[in-house]
Amino acid sequence: MKSKYHYEIPAEDISLTHVERGSPMGEMLRRHWQPVCTSDEIGDLPKRVRIMCEDLVVFRDGSGNIGCLELHCQHRGTSLEWGRVEEDGLRCCYHGWKFAADGKCVDMACETREFREKMDVWQPGYPTHEYGGLVFIYMGPAGEIPLFPMYDIIDTRHRDDVVLRGLRLWEDHGIGFVRDCNWLQHFENVIDPYHLLMLHAMNSGDQFGSVVTATGWPEIEFEETSLGARYKMYRDLPNGNRLLRYGEAVLPNILLVPSIHEQGDVAKEKAMCTEVTWCVPVDNEHVFGISIVAWPKDENGAPVEGWKPGTDTVTKIRPGNLRDRPYEDKQRTPDDMEAQEGQRTIAVHALENLGNSDRGIVLLRRALRQSLEQMAAGRDPANIMRDEAANHAIETHAWNTVRVPDGSLAAAE
């Protein structure tokens, strides 16, 4: 036995895991548009949010403008989450200072006109962008705002078969239900197909009810893509068909998961993901997931009723959404939440013994480091979009393909 008496835990890899302002990864993530909430979550009250160790308040004024401001009022520091949304801004509950969506103080209710006229007060905040049912903010250097990337899954300028909806993972639809751990632990999950076989099938029983976790060991490969990295999983099915499954990690924090409900009974070519999902750090020890879902239309152009997104895990066989389920149940049928939170709050990479099955993890971490190096050298990190002409239906590389016995494998690769 190797004694634990002198067993010391080294520090985590802060270059990849820490996201506070000034940290390498925190600075890179801030250079990309990051979602903070769904559009539906902004009603007639302000919404407090926390992202990358910063506390903010998001609101939509009476004219429809969305603001994202520092949480604490520039007057006396009261939280603006208790403020009142008005036609032209958000008014602090304490002394009535009101801030427009861009942060400018437009009223000081308790002050004289002379005082108000000579003061030029701004509440710090971030630019906002609303798309696909989500609210995004840009937290990077002023004057370097990139274009919002229009991936093929969600670019409705180039497809008219879907409507876009914003959904939070773990609260209505989605994969993982992981919250109380570092962001990278959840992000890396997308490039780890072996956990599909062990965690979601052999260990906890079939949690998907599909051919994704069918019996038998598939062929698995990993490769770089123009956006990041992906795995390729090939599986011969009991019905004689062949499943080709591709999952992609898009730098810096987007995961693309093809449908987990695939039954493999109907031939299909490159059935794209139905969601673009952002893995968003709350701070160094918490993460949330949020998605734009490409919801199919019916013949009348309305969202198809009863349709299930590709990563919807609200099923009888998937326990992960029940955070309060009994401890013994979690031990007997662990899910992503237990596995990823169980890696420690922040996984310690120096203690890992990576094997052949972890090639995707190695590939993704290397890609993230290369992107950090680009930024450190004064260049844009990976996947910053500045060319409007190129920002159309950006090709992603994650899908399910089902081939019948006389199909060609080469055509799917």
C-alpha positions, 0 to 999 in steps of 0.5 A: 500500500502507498501511504497517504500520510505524506500525500500532498495535493499540488496546486491546480493548473490556474492557467486553464482553470482560473477565470478571474479578471487578469488570469490567462483563461479569464482574459481569453474568455472575456474576449468572446461573447458570453451568455448570462441568461435567457431572454425570458428571464428578463422581465419587469425586474432586474436580474442579478448574475455572476459570471467569471467572478464578477457580480452584475445586474441585467435589465431591459428598460421600458424601451427594450434596451438591455443593460448589464451593469456593475451590481453595486450602485455608484452612489452608496453601493446598494445592490441594483438587484433591488432597483426599479426598471423604468422607461429609460433605465434602472433606478436604485432603490436607496436614493433614486439614482437612475442609470441608462442601459449604457450605464450613464446616470440620467437622474439623481432624485435627491440632488439639486439640478445644479449638482446633477448638471455638473456631475458626470457619473457612469455605472460600469458595465458591459456591451450586450447582444441578444440572439436566439433567446439568450442575452450575451455580454462582452467583458473584454478590452474596450474597442476590441469587440468581435462579431457574434459568431454565427454558427451553421446550427443557429444561423437562421439567415441560411436555414428556415426550418427552425426557430431559435430558443434559449434554454438553461441546462439542468433546469429544463433541458440539457446534459450533465446537471453539473454546477459545483465544480470548475468550468473545465471539468464540464467542458472536457466532458464533450471530448471524452466519449469513453465516459459515455460507455462506462458512466452512462452504460456499464456502471449506471445502466443505460441512461440514454436508451439509445444506440449511443451507449449500446453494448459492444466497444466502438472504434474511437478517434480524435482530431483537431478541427478548424474550431477546436477538437472532436471525437469520432465514434464508429459503432456497428449496430445489432440491426446491421446499420452503422453509427458514426458519431462526432462530438466537438469542443469549440474554443474557448467554451462551446460544446456541441453534442449530437442527439443522445436519443439516436436509435440507428434505425433510419439512414441519415447523413450528418444530422447536426446538433440541435443545440449550441451550448456554452459552458460558462464559469460562474467563478473558479468553483461553479459553472452553468450551461446555457444553450440556443436550441434550433427547434424544428418548425411544423408545416405551419411554421410553428415550433413542433410540439412535443419535440425533444432537444438532442441533449434533453435528459429529462427521462425516466432512465436519466437521474441527473436532474435530481440534485436532491435524490437520495445519496444512496441512489447517487452511489448506485447510479452516478451521473455526470454531476457526481463524476465531475464534481467528484474530481475535486472542486477544481481538478488537479491535473498534476495528479492525473495519470492520463491514458490512451483513452484521454487523447481528446483531453490532451488535444483540447488542453493543448488547443486551449494553451495554444490559443492563450499563447496567441493572445499573449503574443498580441493576436486574437485567440481562436475563433474571434470573428471580425470578418463580416463576410465570413460570419455566415453559417460557420461550419461545425463538425458534430453530428450523427450519421447512420449508414445502412449496410450498403452505405459508404463510410468514406462519404461520412468522414 
